[in-house]
Amino acid sequence: MIDLRRLTVLRAIEQYGTVTAAAGAVHLTPSAVSQQVRQLGRELGVPLLEPQGRRVRLTEAAHALLRHADSIEELWQRTEAELHATALGEPSGVLRVAGFPTSVSALLAPLAVRMQREWPGVTVRVREAEPLDCFDLLFSGETDLAVVEAMPDNPPLNDRRFDQRPLLEDPLDLLTATGHELAGEPGTVLEDLSGEPWILDMPGSGCSVRQLVLAACRSAGFAPSVTHEARDYSVVATLVAHGLGVALVPHLALLPPHLDVVRTPLTGRYVPARRFLSVVRRGSDGHPTIAAALELLGELSAKRGRTD
């Protein structure tokens, strides 16, 4: 019988590429990671690490084991979920959730309140994290449930480690200064903004809005004239309020209430939108607490945005 914690360490080496990187992900020292894998090899009767210069690499036996590791992990998650469902019957214990800022304010904070009100035996711990970090937290077992934004760098939807489900779409609204001619104008389409100076979020800011805006503008037949860039939506809104340009901001994004700006929904063919996904470790969705959280997330999402 193998120790599944050691299998997780082996999976981390494959996931992150080196013993040192895997050690950081699972909060062990590199020597402890190597020791865990060697012990797993002794349990199985085959070597899993071999020297490669001053480093070590996975053996062919390790790669053979890893081809089954995700299935083993999924089966264990389903077994653990069934045990909790049988023994407890209803949600209880600590639920650790993570998400990027908008998902925390729009979904996870209300989820924590609802979960703890409806099931007093549940304690919810909320953690802010960017989408890729959320996947790492799930993989390492530090988080049970995450809400992420669909992005090109995320693991694919068919990744055997994760169960990813659509929650809602968050359309981008036009943000203008109060006195702008398109402020609050019904029927505004993206093409109306082709001649405007634009304010975009910074490249590499950790969200998809910049890429969504640029792609939508290309589809609408123009390239936006970007005059200013900012990382935070409050800074974007401040620049817009001073008449320095227009911007597209997510409908669910919170903006400072004192600024003289107007949010106007776009219409027409080209309305970019962020997509929110719930993510859990594959097989864990049958756990009573996680199942209840996923159901509540669905309810909250239906109230806050457009579902897929």
BELSULRA-V54500 format. One record per residue. N is the residue number from 1. OMEGA is omega as a letter, one per 30 degrees, with the letter a starting at -180 (NA if undefined). NEAR is the number of other ideal C-beta (glycine too) atoms within 10 Angstrom. Layout:
# BELSULRA-V54500
((N,OMEGA,NEAR) (N,OMEGA,NEAR))
This chain:
# BELSULRA-V54500
((1,a,4) (2,l,13) (3,a,12) (4,l,13) (5,l,11) (6,l,20) (7,l,22) (8,l,19) (9,l,24) (10,l,23) (11,l,22) (12,l,24) (13,l,27) (14,a,14) (15,a,19) (16,l,17) (17,a,10) (18,l,14) (19,a,23) (20,l,13) (21,l,14) (22,l,25) (23,l,21) (24,a,16) (25,a,20) (26,l,21) (27,l,9) (28,l,17) (29,l,12) (30,l,15) (31,l,10) (32,l,14) (33,l,26) (34,l,19) (35,l,14) (36,a,23) (37,l,24) (38,l,15) (39,l,15) (40,l,22) (41,l,19) (42,l,11) (43,a,14) (44,l,15) (45,l,7) (46,l,14) (47,l,15) (48,l,26) (49,l,21) (50,a,12) (51,l,8) (52,a,9) (53,l,6) (54,a,5) (55,l,10) (56,l,19) (57,l,13) (58,l,20) (59,l,15) (60,l,11) (61,l,16) (62,l,23) (63,l,11) (64,l,13) (65,a,22) (66,l,18) (67,l,9) (68,a,11) (69,a,19) (70,l,16) (71,l,12) (72,l,15) (73,l,21) (74,l,17) (75,l,13) (76,l,15) (77,l,21) (78,l,16) (79,l,12) (80,l,15) (81,l,21) (82,l,13) (83,l,12) (84,l,20) (85,a,15) (86,a,9) (87,a,9) (88,l,14) (89,a,9) (90,a,12) (91,l,21) (92,l,17) (93,a,14) (94,l,10) (95,a,24) (96,a,17) (97,a,28) (98,l,28) (99,l,29) (100,a,22) (101,a,16) (102,a,21) (103,l,31) (104,a,20) (105,a,15) (106,a,25) (107,a,25) (108,l,25) (109,l,15) (110,l,17) (111,l,26) (112,l,20) (113,a,11) (114,a,18) (115,a,20) (116,l,14) (117,a,9) (118,l,12) (119,a,19) (120,l,10) (121,a,11) (122,l,21) (123,a,15) (124,l,21) (125,a,12) (126,l,14) (127,l,16) (128,l,14) (129,l,21) (130,a,18) (131,a,23) (132,l,14) (133,l,17) (134,l,27) (135,l,24) (136,l,19) (137,l,20) (138,a,25) (139,a,21) (140,l,17) (141,a,12) (142,l,15) (143,a,24) (144,a,22) (145,l,26) (146,l,28) (147,a,26) (148,l,27) (149,l,22) (150,a,16) (151,a,16) (152,a,6) (153,l,8) (154,l,19) (155,a,17) (156,a,7) (157,l,12) (158,l,7) (159,a,14) (160,a,13) (161,a,19) (162,l,23) (163,a,21) (164,a,20) (165,l,15) (166,l,15) (167,a,26) (168,l,26) (169,a,18) (170,a,24) (171,l,17) (172,l,23) (173,l,21) (174,l,26) (175,l,26) (176,l,25) (177,a,19) (178,a,13) (179,a,9) (180,a,18) (181,l,7) (182,a,15) (183,l,18) (184,a,13) (185,l,13) (186,l,7) (187,l,11) (188,l,19) (189,a,14) (190,a,24) (191,l,13) (192,a,17) (193,a,21) (194,a,13) (195,a,8) (196,l,17) (197,a,15) (198,l,20) (199,a,24) (200,l,20) (201,a,23) (202,l,14) (203,l,8) (204,a,8) (205,l,15) (206,l,15) (207,a,22) (208,a,22) (209,a,22) (210,a,17) (211,l,14) (212,a,19) (213,a,21) (214,l,16) (215,a,13) (216,l,19) (217,l,20) (218,l,12) (219,a,12) (220,l,18) (221,l,10) (222,l,13) (223,a,11) (224,l,24) (225,a,11) (226,a,14) (227,a,13) (228,l,16) (229,a,16) (230,a,18) (231,a,13) (232,a,13) (233,l,21) (234,l,13) (235,l,16) (236,a,26) (237,l,24) (238,l,17) (239,l,21) (240,a,27) (241,l,19) (242,l,13) (243,a,14) (244,l,15) (245,l,21) (246,l,23) (247,l,27) (248,a,27) (249,l,22) (250,a,22) (251,a,18) (252,a,18) (253,l,23) (254,l,14) (255,l,18) (256,a,12) (257,a,6) (258,a,7) (259,l,16) (260,l,13) (261,l,24) (262,l,19) (263,a,17) (264,l,18) (265,l,14) (266,l,20) (267,l,12) (268,a,12) (269,a,10) (270,l,16) (271,a,18) (272,a,22) (273,l,18) (274,l,24) (275,l,17) (276,l,28) (277,l,23) (278,a,25) (279,l,26) (280,l,23) (281,a,24) (282,a,20) (283,a,22) (284,a,24) (285,l,18) (286,l,16) (287,a,27) (288,a,20) (289,l,26) (290,l,23) (291,l,17) (292,l,20) (293,l,27) (294,l,19) (295,l,10) (296,l,18) (297,l,24) (298,l,15) (299,a,12) (300,a,19) (301,l,23) (302,l,12) (303,a,10) (304,a,17) (305,l,21) (306,l,12) (307,l,12) (308,NA,11))
